[in-house]
């Protein structure tokens, strides 16, 4: 611990760096769950969870907002006519669930946030669903990072926090493949 009582893991202003990393995750494959665990290691489960919520909410807002600002021509270029029509149906039917649950996976949160913006998912619905996913996920990984095991073996905690979304994605993608084979 430093003299101010903050662990040296990130330092007293390290949360700003992690917020930047979480927002950068919209553009680059940043292991957000490991970053959230690092917040828990440094600031504890409550404050680390709050910083994590802020960072992941800002990341979701950035992806959604940038794509929401795109005009119809850009949206059709990126997703195509068929993709836009399918996306609008998907987000009307399952969008809030997908936004909330995707926070626990890799790659999918950023893609869905951007696609929600492209198809003009209503902002009120999007942000409510985003918060439903961000809050439990951020606090869960901050708690994981703050545990005694994490403090004694930070590489194990960061590894577990990075592996859980990969395992969840493996399960979800397998379910998607099973559903696709049933529909064919």
Beta strands, then each sheet from edge to edge (+ up, - down):
end
